[in-house]
Amino acid sequence: VAKAQHDDVYKHKHPDLEFGVSGGVVYNFTEKETAPGIHVHLIKTVSKSDKIGLGFGYEAIFDEHRHNSASIILRYRPIDHLSFNIAPGISWLSTEQNSKKPSLHTEAMYEWEFGNFHLGPLVGIAFNSEDFHGSLGLHLAIGF
């Protein structure tokens, strides 16, 4: 009983809604190029345990083709500060007509929390039938 009371007193509650922005360097393994990239998302916590969230995301890579992606995000937070996202979606190139393809993005983040602000490193991998890229960057989010 004492342990359960201790856990209740010190259990951290994450905000129900998170708006996040990540920026960093993207390496396209297919094209052997490096470019800056940005990712934005809105995720809602959907479990009582605070571990699962659902949301939407958008990614842009500022290379010569201008890679884009829109996705549905499933977030899993196994422990405080550590999150994993898996995001199936659609990718396309701004420079080409009819370039839409199914894609999958995965991310891992470690976040330090300052009130409702989260900040930390991010690593990600994404692919579709013609593209495979990895990213390393910084994640900044606000919860409300």
C-alpha angles and dihedrals in degrees: 000000000000091000092050091050090048091050092049092051094049101034111123117225116210119212116266094236130038130191111194139182125193127187131181151107121315123200115200106209091191096054096026091230136131122216139159117264140187132201128191127187145173115207130180122204107237104177131075089227091061090233103106129059137172128203152124131277142188128198130190126187113198098217128124092280096041099227114213134185136185118193150167109242129214111192124196121190108190093177135004113287095016122092135173122198128195115188125183113192150121125294128196143167119242090212096056134060118230094012098134115133136167111260142179128216126190127187139180121199136182111200135192112206126222105181105297093345122095124195131175152111123300133198122187144176126198137176147171131176092288106025140056121179141163129206138201120190153117124289121208121180141167123209126209 
